[in-house]
Amino acid sequence: MYKKKNKFQKFLICILTFIIFCQFTSISALAIPIMIKKNTLSLTRDFSTKPVPEIQQKEKSELAKKILKEDLIQPYAVRELNHTLRSIRDIVKKISREENYVIWIKSLQAKYESLNDLDKKVKNNLRIRQSSQKEHKVPNAVQQKTASLLAHYESNIEPILNRLEYLLKQTTNVYENRTLKEIEIKANFFNAISEFKNYFDTKVTIGPKKPKLTPSPPSFRPSNFKPIKPQGKACIPVTEAPKNNQNPAEKKF
């Protein structure tokens, strides 16, 4: 009887030792890859035996091809162009005050390059619209309106670009020297800046930042709402005043 108890105690001790050993070691983690291998729904690298096809680096989407061929309208070109014109106006004002003009000349050059790029986008948008109108046989009045809009835009943007080109390339050396410290100006620089500023203030009209919209009436009722007359007998009727200022208590019977 005593020997049977000792054997049972040794068996329990062995089981407890094995459980504790498994808990404090990573042997229990061996069951995870076995389970993943048996699970056919798991997504692992070794699940499919077929090699994954490589994506070509030079492959381009249809949208990118249209943008490169300039066959796609870019709707935000006009808004960005107006923003660039506002920035140019502010930069010219700061240069005319002779405040750190070396730094602002470099900024003006960057805005001039952006304006050139946006000018091409806006013209391309109008030309795409013209070709689309011809293809769909839009009425001649609409096509003439688009053509006049393009002509009006070109007549207004070309003087700005020409004046900026003269200002940067003829009166400064910003295109000759790439560094910021070596920028030099000529004698007629500030005269050209003042002339450009006067032209910009008098001749150039920039589109509004945000359209001015009239406030809409509340959605829960119309603006011409009329009060509803009360219904029912809840109201107390008002008695009429006696005629000839006669007290009702003094009536003669």
C-alpha positions as CSV (number, residue, x, y, z in Angstrom):
1,M,0.0,0.0,0.0
2,Y,2.8,2.4,0.8
3,K,4.6,1.6,-2.4
4,K,1.5,2.4,-4.4
5,K,1.2,5.9,-2.8
6,N,4.8,6.7,-3.6
7,K,4.3,5.7,-7.3
8,F,1.2,7.9,-7.5
9,Q,3.0,10.9,-5.9
10,K,5.9,10.5,-8.3
11,F,3.5,10.4,-11.2
12,L,1.8,13.6,-10.1
13,I,5.1,15.3,-9.6
14,C,6.2,14.4,-13.1
15,I,3.0,15.7,-14.6
16,L,3.3,19.0,-12.7
17,T,6.9,19.3,-13.7
18,F,6.1,18.8,-17.4
19,I,3.3,21.4,-17.2
20,I,5.5,24.0,-15.5
21,F,8.3,23.3,-18.0
22,C,5.9,23.9,-20.9
23,Q,4.5,27.1,-19.4
24,F,7.9,28.7,-18.9
25,T,9.4,27.6,-22.3
26,S,8.3,28.2,-25.9
27,I,7.5,24.5,-26.6
28,S,3.8,25.4,-26.6
29,A,4.4,27.7,-29.6
30,L,5.3,24.7,-31.8
31,A,1.6,24.1,-32.2
32,I,1.0,27.4,-34.0
33,P,2.8,26.6,-37.3
34,I,1.3,23.2,-37.3
35,M,-2.2,24.7,-37.0
36,I,-1.5,27.3,-39.7
37,K,-0.2,24.6,-42.0
38,K,-3.4,22.6,-41.6
39,N,-5.6,25.7,-41.9
40,T,-6.3,26.2,-45.6
41,L,-7.8,29.7,-45.1
42,S,-4.6,31.2,-43.7
43,L,-2.6,33.6,-45.9
44,T,1.0,32.8,-45.6
45,R,3.9,33.3,-47.9
46,D,4.3,29.6,-48.5
47,F,0.6,28.9,-49.0
48,S,0.7,29.3,-52.8
49,T,3.3,27.3,-54.8
50,K,2.9,29.6,-57.8
51,P,5.4,32.5,-58.0
52,V,3.9,36.0,-57.7
53,P,4.3,38.0,-61.0
54,E,6.6,41.0,-60.8
55,I,5.2,44.4,-61.5
56,Q,7.1,46.4,-64.1
57,Q,8.4,49.7,-62.8
58,K,7.9,51.5,-66.1
59,E,4.2,50.5,-66.3
60,K,2.0,53.6,-66.3
61,S,-1.7,53.9,-65.7
62,E,-4.2,55.3,-68.2
63,L,-4.7,58.4,-66.1
64,A,-0.9,59.2,-66.0
65,K,-0.8,58.7,-69.8
66,K,-3.6,61.2,-70.3
67,I,-1.9,63.7,-68.0
68,L,1.4,63.4,-69.9
69,K,-0.3,63.7,-73.3
70,E,-2.3,66.7,-72.0
71,D,-5.6,65.0,-72.8
72,L,-7.1,65.5,-69.3
73,I,-8.7,68.6,-67.9
74,Q,-7.2,69.7,-64.6
75,P,-10.1,71.4,-62.7
76,Y,-8.0,73.2,-60.1
77,A,-5.7,75.0,-62.5
78,V,-7.7,78.3,-62.4
79,R,-7.8,78.4,-58.7
80,E,-4.1,77.8,-58.3
81,L,-3.4,80.4,-60.9
82,N,-5.4,83.0,-59.0
83,H,-3.6,82.0,-55.8
84,T,-0.2,82.5,-57.6
85,L,-1.2,85.9,-58.9
86,R,-2.1,87.0,-55.3
87,S,1.3,85.8,-54.1
88,I,3.1,87.7,-56.9
89,R,1.2,90.9,-55.9
90,D,2.2,90.5,-52.3
91,I,5.9,89.8,-53.2
92,V,6.1,92.8,-55.5
93,K,4.8,95.1,-52.7
94,K,7.5,93.8,-50.4
95,I,10.2,94.3,-53.0
96,S,9.0,97.8,-53.7
97,R,9.6,98.7,-50.0
98,E,13.2,97.4,-50.4
99,E,12.8,94.9,-47.6
100,N,15.2,91.9,-48.0
101,Y,14.7,92.2,-51.8
102,V,17.3,89.5,-52.4
103,I,15.2,86.8,-50.8
104,W,11.9,88.1,-52.4
105,I,13.5,88.1,-55.8
106,K,14.2,84.4,-55.5
107,S,10.6,83.9,-54.4
108,L,9.3,85.9,-57.3
109,Q,11.3,83.7,-59.7
110,A,9.7,80.6,-58.2
111,K,6.2,82.1,-58.6
112,Y,7.0,83.1,-62.1
113,E,7.9,79.5,-63.0
114,S,4.7,78.3,-61.3
115,L,2.6,80.8,-63.3
116,N,4.2,79.6,-66.5
117,D,3.2,76.0,-65.7
118,L,-0.3,77.0,-64.7
119,D,-0.8,79.1,-67.8
120,K,-0.2,76.0,-69.9
121,K,-2.7,74.0,-67.9
122,V,-5.4,76.6,-68.2
123,K,-4.9,77.0,-71.9
124,N,-4.9,73.2,-72.3
125,N,-8.2,72.9,-70.4
126,L,-9.8,75.4,-72.8
127,R,-8.5,73.7,-75.9
128,I,-9.8,70.3,-74.6
129,R,-13.1,71.9,-74.1
130,Q,-13.1,73.3,-77.6
131,S,-12.3,70.0,-79.2
132,S,-15.0,68.3,-77.1
133,Q,-17.6,70.8,-78.2
134,K,-16.7,70.3,-81.8
135,E,-16.8,66.5,-81.4
136,H,-20.2,66.5,-79.8
137,K,-21.5,69.2,-82.2
138,V,-22.4,71.8,-79.6
139,P,-24.2,74.9,-80.9
140,N,-22.0,77.5,-82.5
141,A,-22.9,80.1,-79.9
142,V,-21.4,78.0,-77.1
143,Q,-18.2,77.3,-79.2
144,Q,-17.8,81.0,-79.9
145,K,-18.1,81.7,-76.2
146,T,-15.3,79.3,-75.4
147,A,-13.1,80.7,-78.1
148,S,-13.7,84.3,-76.9
149,L,-12.9,83.2,-73.3
150,L,-9.6,81.7,-74.5
151,A,-8.7,84.9,-76.4
152,H,-9.6,87.1,-73.5
153,Y,-7.5,85.0,-71.1
154,E,-4.5,85.1,-73.5
155,S,-4.7,88.8,-73.9
156,N,-4.6,89.3,-70.1
157,I,-2.0,86.8,-69.1
158,E,0.6,87.5,-71.7
159,P,1.4,91.0,-70.5
160,I,1.9,89.7,-67.0
161,L,4.3,87.0,-68.1
162,N,6.2,89.3,-70.4
163,R,6.7,91.9,-67.7
164,L,7.8,89.3,-65.2
165,E,10.3,87.9,-67.7
166,Y,11.8,91.3,-68.4
167,L,11.9,92.1,-64.7
168,L,13.7,88.9,-63.7
169,K,15.9,88.3,-66.7
170,Q,16.9,91.8,-67.8
171,T,17.1,93.7,-64.5
172,T,18.6,90.9,-62.3
173,N,21.0,88.0,-62.6
174,V,18.8,85.5,-60.8
175,Y,18.8,83.2,-63.9
176,E,22.6,83.5,-64.2
177,N,23.6,82.8,-60.6
178,R,21.9,79.9,-58.9
179,T,22.9,80.8,-55.3
180,L,20.9,83.2,-53.1
181,K,23.8,85.4,-52.0
182,E,25.1,86.3,-55.5
183,I,21.8,87.9,-56.7
184,E,22.5,91.3,-58.1
185,I,20.2,94.0,-59.4
186,K,20.7,96.7,-62.0
187,A,20.0,100.4,-61.9
188,N,16.5,100.2,-63.5
189,F,15.3,97.4,-61.2
190,F,13.2,99.4,-58.8
191,N,11.8,101.5,-61.6
192,A,10.6,98.3,-63.3
193,I,9.2,97.0,-60.0
194,S,7.2,100.2,-59.5
195,E,5.9,100.1,-63.1
196,F,4.9,96.5,-62.7
197,K,3.2,97.2,-59.4
198,N,1.1,100.0,-60.9
199,Y,0.2,97.8,-63.9
200,F,-0.8,95.0,-61.5
201,D,-3.0,97.3,-59.3
202,T,-4.8,99.0,-62.2
203,K,-5.0,96.4,-64.9
204,V,-5.1,93.0,-63.3
205,T,-8.3,91.7,-61.7
206,I,-8.0,88.5,-59.7
207,G,-10.9,86.2,-59.2
208,P,-12.6,86.2,-55.8
209,K,-11.2,83.9,-53.1
210,K,-14.7,82.6,-52.1
211,P,-18.0,83.2,-53.8
212,K,-20.4,85.4,-51.8
213,L,-23.5,83.4,-51.2
214,T,-26.8,84.7,-49.8
215,P,-27.8,83.0,-46.6
216,S,-30.5,80.4,-47.1
217,P,-33.6,80.4,-44.9
218,P,-33.9,77.8,-42.2
219,S,-34.8,74.3,-43.4
220,F,-37.5,73.6,-40.8
221,R,-39.9,76.3,-42.1
222,P,-40.2,78.7,-45.0
223,S,-39.1,82.3,-44.7
224,N,-42.7,83.6,-45.3
225,F,-44.1,81.7,-42.5
226,K,-47.4,83.0,-41.1
227,P,-48.6,82.3,-37.6
228,I,-51.4,79.8,-37.3
229,K,-54.6,80.9,-35.7
230,P,-55.5,79.1,-32.4
231,Q,-58.2,76.5,-32.7
232,G,-60.6,75.3,-30.0
233,K,-62.4,76.9,-27.0
234,A,-59.4,77.5,-24.8
235,C,-59.4,81.2,-25.4
236,I,-61.7,83.3,-23.1
237,P,-64.0,85.6,-25.2
238,V,-63.7,89.3,-24.5
239,T,-67.1,91.0,-23.7
240,E,-68.0,94.1,-25.6
241,A,-68.0,97.4,-23.8
242,P,-71.5,98.9,-23.1
243,K,-72.6,101.6,-25.4
244,N,-73.1,105.2,-24.3
245,N,-70.8,104.6,-21.4
246,Q,-73.6,103.0,-19.5
247,N,-72.9,100.7,-16.6
248,P,-74.6,97.3,-17.1
249,A,-75.6,97.3,-13.4
250,E,-77.6,100.4,-13.9
251,K,-79.8,99.1,-16.7
252,K,-83.5,99.9,-16.3
253,F,-86.0,97.1,-16.7
